[in-house]
């Protein structure tokens, strides 16, 4: 296969599934990972794909609103583990804020049995699931409805958030990089998450590694805005340096086998007193 044929095939693969990793492409086309990286550099210069951490994604509009059912299927295993680790940071009686992301939605399933929680969210599906899982104590923001993402935003939602103060905030985002910080697909989402960041004692970002080094339309804040990053893979390079410089604690699955144990129950209140150590056997914090 000639290089141009291979590059066209790589572009078609990324377009068909919206993203592809370097190892996946290497196996599919029978070439080295170094060759794949050179191909991706060429395709990015040609405007065919956008390189992201560990692979490439489609060059969709930075402000494109992706429907919630599509997002829920993307990196589902990683989101399930991230959500479970995040739930281990919640304690009895906590007031927490959650965004409308599918990553925090994965966390909600592990809050069953937690006592006296108060949860504030702008996600309709998140609120509905919370109603099934924790019952009372769920507060849903008002505002403008976005049917494809099942979320509400706008100044009404921002004012609603400013009426409360949370022990812990759990949000996700579309992208994170050392230079651009934490980013999302719309001003409305970014502004609401900024309001939430200002009304929480401890801020936790839940983000799978496909978002590393990516960019999106609107900035939520710099990496120093968060206290903890829960993810599935250790960041490296400039992003790792930026997180370390900002004293952001990184919580990771202990090993890849953890991806197979995402449905185990979470013990209420584990690691919630100091947030210095994640639940033993689930994750380890960066020192």
URHU-V844797 format. One record per backbone hydrogen bond with DSSP energy under -1.0 kcal/mol. NH is the residue of the N-H (numbers start at 1). CO is the residue of the C=O. If there is no record, write none. Layout:
NH&CO + NH&CO
This chain:
6&2 + 7&3 + 8&4 + 9&5 + 10&6 + 11&7 + 12&8 + 13&9 + 14&10 + 15&11 + 16&12 + 17&13 + 18&14 + 20&56 + 22&54 + 25&21 + 26&22 + 27&23 + 28&24 + 29&25 + 31&26 + 36&32 + 37&33 + 38&34 + 39&35 + 40&36 + 41&37 + 42&38 + 43&39 + 44&40 + 45&41 + 46&42 + 47&44 + 48&43 + 50&57 + 52&55 + 53&212 + 55&52 + 56&20 + 57&50 + 58&18 + 60&58 + 64&61 + 68&148 + 71&67 + 72&68 + 79&75 + 80&76 + 81&77 + 82&78 + 83&79 + 84&80 + 85&81 + 86&82 + 87&83 + 88&84 + 89&86 + 90&87 + 93&115 + 94&91 + 96&118 + 97&168 + 98&120 + 99&170 + 105&101 + 106&102 + 108&104 + 110&107 + 111&108 + 114&111 + 118&94 + 119&137 + 120&96 + 121&139 + 124&150 + 127&123 + 128&124 + 129&125 + 130&126 + 131&127 + 132&128 + 133&129 + 134&130 + 135&130 + 139&119 + 141&121 + 144&153 + 146&151 + 150&146 + 151&146 + 152&122 + 153&144 + 158&154 + 159&155 + 160&156 + 161&157 + 162&158 + 163&160 + 164&161 + 166&199 + 167&95 + 168&95 + 169&202 + 170&97 + 171&204 + 174&183 + 175&183 + 176&211 + 177&181 + 181&177 + 182&221 + 183&175 + 184&218 + 190&186 + 191&187 + 192&188 + 193&189 + 194&190 + 195&191 + 196&192 + 197&193 + 198&194 + 199&196 + 201&166 + 202&167 + 204&169 + 205&228 + 206&171 + 207&230 + 211&208 + 212&209 + 213&176 + 214&211 + 217&62 + 218&184 + 220&182 + 221&182 + 225&222 + 226&223 + 227&203 + 228&203 + 229&249 + 230&205 + 231&251 + 241&237 + 242&238 + 243&239 + 244&240 + 245&241 + 246&242 + 247&244 + 248&243 + 249&227 + 251&229 + 252&284 + 254&282 + 258&255 + 259&256 + 260&257 + 261&258 + 264&261 + 269&90 + 270&267 + 272&269 + 282&279 + 283&279 + 286&250
